Amino acid sequence: MRISLTEIEAGDIPQILVYNKIDRLEDTAPRHDQPHDARERVWLSAQTGAGVGTLKQVLSRRFSDRQVVGELLLRPEDGRLRARLHALDAVRGERSDEAGWHLQLDLPLAVAERLAAESGGHALQPLLVGPGAPTFNPDEPST
């Protein structure tokens, strides 16, 4: 049974289609296309390495373009999340007072969403929804 991304309500998720084994085709060189349907395509050969650098660039741009930047208040019981954010090098500044730790964060959206969904990650929710929604900062211009 084949299920489409639209059927599971994931049709609007950006996609990168990767075509491997171009080394088995005649006159096919590594390339990167951005057609009108918004699904980027990368042709490569994992065996020879041709085009792998292009795929890395596409993935890097895709995942680094969307950053969550903002201030987060963590209470003492959120110490494990604080430690994880420091380990990820996502903390750009920190101060503490009687309310807890005030962290200035800058981390990839995908990481913030993953942490927020995990046990103990509830404190990240204000940065992902509502009035305190994330600020997206492109690190690199789109190509």
C-alpha positions in Angstrom: 0.0 0.0 0.0 1.4 3.4 -1.0 0.5 6.5 1.0 1.2 10.0 -0.2 2.6 12.8 1.9 -0.7 14.7 1.3 -2.7 11.9 2.8 -0.7 12.1 6.0 -1.0 15.9 6.0 2.7 16.3 5.3 2.4 17.6 1.7 3.6 21.0 2.5 6.9 19.8 4.0 9.8 20.9 1.8 11.4 18.0 -0.1 14.7 17.2 -1.7 14.6 14.3 -4.2 18.0 12.6 -4.4 18.7 10.5 -7.5 21.7 8.1 -6.9 23.7 5.9 -9.2 24.3 8.4 -12.0 27.6 6.6 -12.5 25.5 3.8 -14.2 24.0 6.2 -16.8 25.7 7.5 -19.9 26.2 11.2 -20.2 24.6 12.1 -16.9 26.6 14.6 -14.7 25.9 15.5 -11.1 23.4 18.4 -11.0 21.0 20.3 -8.8 17.6 21.5 -10.0 14.9 23.7 -8.4 11.8 23.2 -10.6 8.6 25.0 -10.2 7.0 22.3 -8.0 9.3 23.4 -5.1 10.9 19.9 -4.9 14.6 20.3 -5.3 16.4 17.5 -7.1 20.0 16.4 -6.8 21.6 13.8 -9.1 24.7 12.1 -7.6 26.8 9.0 -7.4 27.4 7.8 -3.8 29.9 5.2 -5.2 32.2 7.8 -6.9 31.3 10.7 -4.7 30.2 12.8 -7.7 27.5 15.3 -6.6 27.8 14.4 -2.9 29.2 17.8 -2.2 26.3 19.4 -3.9 23.9 17.4 -1.8 25.7 18.5 1.4 25.4 22.2 0.3 21.7 21.8 -0.4 21.1 20.1 2.9 23.2 22.7 4.8 21.3 25.6 3.2 18.0 24.0 3.8 18.5 23.3 7.5 20.6 26.3 8.5 18.3 28.9 6.9 15.6 28.4 9.5 16.8 29.4 13.0 14.8 30.0 16.2 16.2 33.1 17.9 14.7 34.4 21.1 14.8 34.5 24.9 13.6 31.6 27.0 12.9 31.5 30.7 13.8 28.2 32.3 12.8 27.3 35.9 15.1 25.2 38.1 13.2 22.0 37.2 14.2 22.7 33.6 17.9 22.2 34.3 18.2 19.2 32.0 16.9 21.2 29.1 19.3 24.0 29.9 22.2 21.6 29.9 21.2 20.2 26.5 20.9 23.7 25.0 24.4 24.5 26.3 25.7 21.2 24.9 24.2 22.1 21.5 26.0 25.5 21.7 22.6 27.2 21.2 22.9 29.6 24.2 24.1 33.0 23.1 23.7 34.7 26.5 22.4 33.8 29.9 21.4 35.6 33.1 19.6 34.3 36.2 17.3 35.8 38.8 14.6 34.5 41.2 12.4 33.4 38.3 15.1 31.1 36.8 17.5 31.2 33.9 16.9 33.6 31.0 18.6 32.2 28.0 19.2 34.0 24.7 18.9 31.1 22.1 19.9 30.7 18.5 19.3 27.1 17.2 18.0 25.4 14.1 14.2 25.2 14.0 14.3 21.4 13.4 16.3 21.0 16.6 14.0 23.3 18.6 11.0 21.3 17.4 12.6 18.0 18.3 13.6 19.1 21.8 10.1 20.7 22.4 8.5 17.4 21.5 10.7 15.4 23.9 10.0 14.9 27.6 11.1 18.0 29.5 11.1 20.2 26.4 7.7 21.9 27.1 9.6 25.1 28.0 10.6 25.6 24.3 6.9 25.8 23.2 6.6 29.6 23.6 9.4 30.1 21.1 7.6 28.0 18.5 4.0 29.2 18.7 2.0 32.3 19.5 3.2 35.8 20.0 6.7 34.7 20.8 7.0 32.9 17.5 10.5 32.2 16.2 12.5 34.7 14.2 13.9 33.1 11.1 17.3 34.3 10.1 18.9 33.1 6.9 22.5 32.4 7.5 23.1 32.1 3.8 21.3 33.6 0.8 19.2 31.1 -1.1 20.6 29.8 -4.3 
